[in-house]
Amino acid sequence: MGKHLDKFINDQIKDKFEEVSDEETKKEVKEYTFQKMKNEIIEDVREEITPKLTKDLQEKIRLDFKTKQSKKMIKEIRSLLLIGVVISFLVGICVNQITKILNNSNPIIIFLGCFLLIVIIFFCRVNKLVSEMIEE
């Protein structure tokens, strides 16, 4: 404990000893009583301080967890928006190619390429989410 707390405890115990009038009794029980009273006071102080420190620590951990979750959520939203834009662009190209396929049979390679890119992006994203779930 701190030196101020030790000084305070020692002063309190000395005041208690001055109430005892017999010098022989003081000498016999002084060390035992002094240590016992000091330990009791230290334990009382710990019991008073510990719940407050525990509560403060729990609050800090909860706030840190919320902050990390918020940052992770923002990162996921950004990623999903970007992927959504790319996928919508590729879907638009595929739709154009399907309409051309109905007219000609040549652009089938472009259609298959766009479809393949959509599938690859989807499976990469699913793989990333699965690996994150496994880590947690």
Backbone as CSV, one residue per row, in Angstrom:
resi,resn,N_x,N_y,N_z,CA_x,CA_y,CA_z,C_x,C_y,C_z
1,MET,0.860,-1.179,0.000,0.000,0.000,0.000,0.903,1.238,0.000
2,GLY,0.305,2.382,-0.179,1.069,3.609,-0.222,1.544,4.028,1.150
3,LYS,2.572,4.897,1.183,3.130,5.301,2.475,2.152,6.173,3.256
4,HIS,1.291,6.913,2.575,0.289,7.719,3.286,-0.729,6.824,3.992
5,LEU,-1.126,5.747,3.321,-2.069,4.815,3.926,-1.429,4.116,5.112
6,ASP,-0.162,3.702,4.976,0.530,3.065,6.105,0.641,4.020,7.288
7,LYS,0.936,5.278,7.025,1.049,6.266,8.113,-0.304,6.443,8.803
8,PHE,-1.351,6.533,8.019,-2.692,6.676,8.578,-3.049,5.476,9.446
9,ILE,-2.747,4.288,8.956,-3.045,3.063,9.709,-2.246,3.024,11.003
10,ASN,-0.974,3.360,10.914,-0.133,3.353,12.117,-0.633,4.348,13.159
11,ASP,-1.062,5.528,12.730,-1.596,6.528,13.665,-2.867,6.036,14.340
12,GLN,-3.739,5.368,13.554,-4.976,4.840,14.126,-4.679,3.778,15.183
13,ILE,-3.730,2.925,14.901,-3.393,1.847,15.839,-2.731,2.426,17.089
14,LYS,-1.864,3.402,16.942,-1.220,4.030,18.106,-2.254,4.680,19.017
15,ASP,-3.276,5.288,18.408,-4.337,5.885,19.228,-5.052,4.825,20.049
16,LYS,-5.274,3.639,19.465,-5.935,2.554,20.196,-5.069,2.073,21.361
17,PHE,-3.745,2.015,21.173,-2.856,1.545,22.227,-2.765,2.527,23.384
18,GLU,-2.908,3.783,23.099,-2.820,4.764,24.176,-3.992,4.669,25.133
19,GLU,-5.088,4.033,24.690,-6.232,3.842,25.561,-5.964,2.786,26.633
20,VAL,-5.025,1.856,26.365,-4.669,0.816,27.339,-3.681,1.421,28.331
21,SER,-3.917,1.224,29.652,-3.095,1.885,30.659,-1.950,1.019,31.183
22,ASP,-2.058,-0.273,31.154,-1.046,-1.162,31.706,0.110,-1.317,30.721
23,GLU,1.332,-0.931,31.129,2.512,-0.978,30.269,2.927,-2.411,29.957
24,GLU,2.812,-3.322,30.896,3.200,-4.718,30.671,2.294,-5.360,29.626
25,THR,1.020,-5.075,29.692,0.076,-5.617,28.719,0.360,-5.050,27.334
26,LYS,0.709,-3.788,27.292,1.035,-3.167,26.006,2.199,-3.881,25.332
27,LYS,3.225,-4.192,26.101,4.406,-4.832,25.524,4.114,-6.241,25.049
28,GLU,3.287,-6.980,25.761,3.019,-8.375,25.409,2.202,-8.504,24.123
29,VAL,1.230,-7.666,23.980,0.322,-7.822,22.843,0.514,-6.779,21.750
30,LYS,1.455,-5.911,21.947,1.611,-4.805,21.006,1.869,-5.296,19.579
31,GLU,2.876,-6.151,19.401,3.227,-6.580,18.057,2.097,-7.370,17.403
32,TYR,1.530,-8.318,18.128,0.450,-9.136,17.575,-0.759,-8.279,17.223
33,THR,-1.167,-7.437,18.161,-2.350,-6.594,17.940,-2.101,-5.569,16.830
34,PHE,-0.902,-5.009,16.853,-0.564,-4.010,15.840,-0.679,-4.615,14.435
35,GLN,-0.086,-5.782,14.232,-0.132,-6.421,12.925,-1.551,-6.835,12.548
36,LYS,-2.290,-7.369,13.512,-3.664,-7.808,13.251,-4.549,-6.621,12.866
37,MET,-4.429,-5.527,13.590,-5.241,-4.345,13.283,-4.848,-3.766,11.920
38,LYS,-3.562,-3.763,11.641,-3.100,-3.244,10.355,-3.667,-4.084,9.204
39,ASN,-3.623,-5.400,9.349,-4.167,-6.281,8.315,-5.670,-6.102,8.151
40,GLU,-6.386,-5.908,9.246,-7.839,-5.696,9.164,-8.170,-4.404,8.443
41,ILE,-7.421,-3.355,8.749,-7.672,-2.063,8.098,-7.350,-2.155,6.606
42,ILE,-6.242,-2.817,6.282,-5.881,-2.971,4.866,-6.964,-3.759,4.134
43,GLU,-7.451,-4.815,4.746,-8.514,-5.618,4.132,-9.795,-4.805,3.958
44,ASP,-10.134,-3.974,4.948,-11.321,-3.118,4.827,-11.184,-2.144,3.659
45,VAL,-9.978,-1.565,3.530,-9.742,-0.622,2.429,-9.850,-1.358,1.090
46,ARG,-9.279,-2.558,1.015,-9.369,-3.339,-0.232,-10.815,-3.665,-0.573
47,GLU,-11.583,-4.066,0.422,-12.987,-4.408,0.170,-13.770,-3.204,-0.322
48,GLU,-13.382,-2.028,0.128,-14.080,-0.819,-0.298,-13.661,-0.398,-1.707
49,ILE,-12.386,-0.555,-2.028,-11.857,-0.079,-3.313,-12.087,-1.087,-4.438
50,THR,-11.959,-2.370,-4.162,-12.013,-3.404,-5.199,-13.298,-3.375,-6.027
51,PRO,-14.498,-3.286,-5.438,-15.701,-3.259,-6.296,-15.728,-2.077,-7.262
52,LYS,-15.248,-0.933,-6.801,-15.244,0.232,-7.676,-14.265,0.026,-8.827
53,LEU,-13.075,-0.503,-8.525,-12.100,-0.754,-9.581,-12.610,-1.807,-10.555
54,THR,-13.266,-2.823,-10.034,-13.816,-3.869,-10.890,-14.887,-3.293,-11.806
55,LYS,-15.748,-2.469,-11.254,-16.817,-1.856,-12.053,-16.219,-0.958,-13.142
56,ASP,-15.205,-0.161,-12.773,-14.560,0.708,-13.751,-13.884,-0.110,-14.853
57,LEU,-13.233,-1.191,-14.474,-12.562,-2.042,-15.450,-13.573,-2.705,-16.380
58,GLN,-14.686,-3.162,-15.848,-15.726,-3.767,-16.679,-16.284,-2.747,-17.667
59,GLU,-16.494,-1.541,-17.222,-17.020,-0.489,-18.104,-16.024,-0.186,-19.225
60,LYS,-14.737,-0.127,-18.872,-13.718,0.151,-19.886,-13.660,-0.975,-20.918
61,ILE,-13.713,-2.212,-20.463,-13.676,-3.360,-21.373,-14.907,-3.341,-22.277
62,ARG,-16.072,-3.014,-21.710,-17.299,-2.965,-22.509,-17.203,-1.880,-23.587
63,LEU,-16.677,-0.712,-23.231,-16.532,0.364,-24.208,-15.520,-0.004,-25.291
64,ASP,-14.408,-0.634,-24.899,-13.420,-1.070,-25.886,-14.020,-2.082,-26.850
65,PHE,-14.823,-2.995,-26.318,-15.468,-4.000,-27.161,-16.429,-3.338,-28.141
66,LYS,-17.230,-2.379,-27.643,-18.169,-1.675,-28.530,-17.419,-0.924,-29.628
67,THR,-16.313,-0.280,-29.270,-15.528,0.473,-30.241,-14.963,-0.454,-31.306
68,LYS,-14.422,-1.581,-30.891,-13.871,-2.530,-31.859,-14.970,-3.082,-32.759
69,GLN,-16.120,-3.380,-32.180,-17.238,-3.890,-32.977,-17.701,-2.839,-33.980
70,SER,-17.769,-1.570,-33.555,-18.196,-0.497,-34.457,-17.215,-0.339,-35.612
71,LYS,-15.913,-0.361,-35.302,-14.913,-0.232,-36.357,-14.998,-1.402,-37.335
72,LYS,-15.191,-2.595,-36.799,-15.302,-3.772,-37.665,-16.540,-3.664,-38.550
73,MET,-17.654,-3.192,-37.977,-18.886,-3.059,-38.739,-18.729,-2.026,-39.854
74,ILE,-18.083,-0.908,-39.560,-17.860,0.127,-40.582,-16.993,-0.428,-41.710
75,LYS,-15.960,-1.181,-41.341,-15.091,-1.777,-42.351,-15.860,-2.758,-43.227
76,GLU,-16.712,-3.555,-42.620,-17.524,-4.513,-43.376,-18.493,-3.803,-44.308
77,ILE,-19.111,-2.724,-43.837,-20.067,-1.978,-44.673,-19.352,-1.382,-45.884
78,ARG,-18.169,-0.810,-45.659,-17.401,-0.263,-46.786,-17.088,-1.350,-47.801
79,SER,-16.628,-2.473,-47.289,-16.278,-3.583,-48.170,-17.496,-4.060,-48.957
80,LEU,-18.623,-4.202,-48.281,-19.843,-4.654,-48.953,-20.320,-3.646,-50.002
81,LEU,-20.208,-2.355,-49.707,-20.608,-1.343,-50.689,-19.740,-1.416,-51.942
82,LEU,-18.444,-1.547,-51.746,-17.534,-1.627,-52.885,-17.814,-2.878,-53.711
83,ILE,-17.967,-3.985,-53.037,-18.264,-5.231,-53.746,-19.619,-5.131,-54.447
84,GLY,-20.587,-4.494,-53.797,-21.903,-4.318,-54.409,-21.839,-3.526,-55.702
85,VAL,-21.018,-2.474,-55.703,-20.868,-1.662,-56.920,-20.226,-2.491,-58.030
86,VAL,-19.182,-3.222,-57.699,-18.495,-4.043,-58.706,-19.432,-5.119,-59.246
87,ILE,-20.133,-5.789,-58.353,-21.040,-6.850,-58.793,-22.182,-6.286,-59.638
88,SER,-22.717,-5.123,-59.238,-23.803,-4.548,-60.045,-23.311,-4.169,-61.444
89,PHE,-22.072,-3.686,-61.522,-21.502,-3.374,-62.837,-21.380,-4.638,-63.687
90,LEU,-20.853,-5.698,-63.057,-20.688,-6.957,-63.797,-22.041,-7.564,-64.177
91,VAL,-23.028,-7.452,-63.311,-24.365,-7.959,-63.640,-24.939,-7.168,-64.812
92,GLY,-24.712,-5.869,-64.815,-25.178,-5.051,-65.950,-24.554,-5.497,-67.258
93,ILE,-23.263,-5.782,-67.220,-22.589,-6.265,-68.424,-23.179,-7.616,-68.853
94,CYS,-23.425,-8.483,-67.863,-24.009,-9.801,-68.185,-25.389,-9.654,-68.822
95,VAL,-26.187,-8.747,-68.290,-27.518,-8.526,-68.857,-27.400,-8.044,-70.303
96,ASN,-26.478,-7.117,-70.543,-26.267,-6.650,-71.913,-25.842,-7.803,-72.819
97,GLN,-24.980,-8.654,-72.306,-24.510,-9.772,-73.118,-25.623,-10.785,-73.383
98,ILE,-26.497,-10.978,-72.414,-27.620,-11.900,-72.630,-28.526,-11.377,-73.736
99,THR,-28.763,-10.075,-73.709,-29.604,-9.519,-74.786,-28.916,-9.662,-76.138
100,LYS,-27.588,-9.543,-76.153,-26.869,-9.728,-77.417,-26.862,-11.194,-77.841
101,ILE,-26.814,-12.106,-76.829,-26.826,-13.530,-77.158,-28.119,-13.890,-77.882
102,LEU,-29.199,-13.257,-77.447,-30.465,-13.526,-78.122,-30.408,-13.079,-79.578
103,ASN,-29.598,-12.060,-79.874,-29.467,-11.583,-81.256,-28.351,-12.314,-82.004
104,ASN,-27.209,-12.497,-81.377,-26.056,-13.187,-82.006,-25.562,-14.274,-81.054
105,SER,-24.775,-15.144,-81.511,-24.237,-16.190,-80.644,-22.765,-15.989,-80.311
106,ASN,-22.104,-14.905,-80.757,-20.676,-14.670,-80.517,-20.315,-14.222,-79.095
107,PRO,-21.031,-13.336,-78.429,-20.572,-12.805,-77.132,-20.724,-13.760,-75.943
108,ILE,-20.851,-15.011,-76.202,-20.995,-15.974,-75.110,-19.732,-16.034,-74.248
109,ILE,-18.595,-15.793,-74.835,-17.344,-15.810,-74.065,-17.323,-14.673,-73.043
110,ILE,-17.783,-13.494,-73.418,-17.834,-12.357,-72.486,-18.817,-12.645,-71.363
111,PHE,-19.950,-13.215,-71.717,-20.946,-13.573,-70.703,-20.369,-14.558,-69.693
112,LEU,-19.713,-15.593,-70.174,-19.117,-16.582,-69.279,-18.019,-15.967,-68.407
113,GLY,-17.268,-15.044,-68.985,-16.228,-14.348,-68.211,-16.829,-13.522,-67.081
114,CYS,-17.887,-12.770,-67.368,-18.552,-11.962,-66.331,-19.156,-12.852,-65.261
115,PHE,-19.796,-13.915,-65.686,-20.395,-14.844,-64.735,-19.322,-15.470,-63.848
116,LEU,-18.207,-15.825,-64.441,-17.101,-16.416,-63.690,-16.552,-15.416,-62.666
117,LEU,-16.420,-14.153,-63.037,-15.955,-13.133,-62.095,-16.926,-12.969,-60.922
118,ILE,-18.217,-12.987,-61.200,-19.216,-12.879,-60.136,-19.084,-14.055,-59.170
119,VAL,-18.936,-15.235,-59.699,-18.805,-16.439,-58.863,-17.525,-16.373,-58.037
120,ILE,-16.416,-15.947,-58.641,-15.147,-15.861,-57.916,-15.245,-14.852,-56.776
121,ILE,-15.800,-13.688,-57.042,-15.950,-12.667,-55.991,-16.822,-13.190,-54.861
122,PHE,-17.912,-13.838,-55.213,-18.812,-14.380,-54.196,-18.097,-15.409,-53.316
123,PHE,-17.406,-16.347,-53.919,-16.742,-17.387,-53.139,-15.569,-16.845,-52.325
124,CYS,-14.875,-15.834,-52.830,-13.805,-15.201,-52.037,-14.383,-14.561,-50.783
125,ARG,-15.501,-13.903,-50.942,-16.154,-13.233,-49.803,-16.660,-14.258,-48.783
126,VAL,-17.256,-15.314,-49.260,-17.738,-16.366,-48.374,-16.562,-17.007,-47.640
127,ASN,-15.474,-17.246,-48.336,-14.282,-17.830,-47.719,-13.737,-16.920,-46.620
128,LYS,-13.707,-15.628,-46.869,-13.220,-14.675,-45.871,-14.120,-14.684,-44.632
129,LEU,-15.421,-14.683,-44.828,-16.351,-14.694,-43.692,-16.229,-15.988,-42.901
130,VAL,-16.079,-17.107,-43.571,-15.926,-18.392,-42.885,-14.634,-18.403,-42.074
131,SER,-13.544,-17.892,-42.621,-12.276,-17.882,-41.884,-12.361,-16.957,-40.682
132,GLU,-13.078,-15.840,-40.779,-13.263,-14.944,-39.623,-14.105,-15.625,-38.549
133,MET,-15.116,-16.365,-38.952,-15.959,-17.067,-37.973,-15.162,-18.151,-37.271
134,ILE,-14.263,-18.819,-37.967,-13.440,-19.859,-37.361,-12.475,-19.261,-36.345
135,GLU,-11.907,-18.082,-36.654,-10.965,-17.422,-35.748,-11.650,-17.015,-34.450
136,GLU,-12.897,-16.569,-34.513,-13.613,-16.139,-33.313,-13.997,-17.335,-32.515
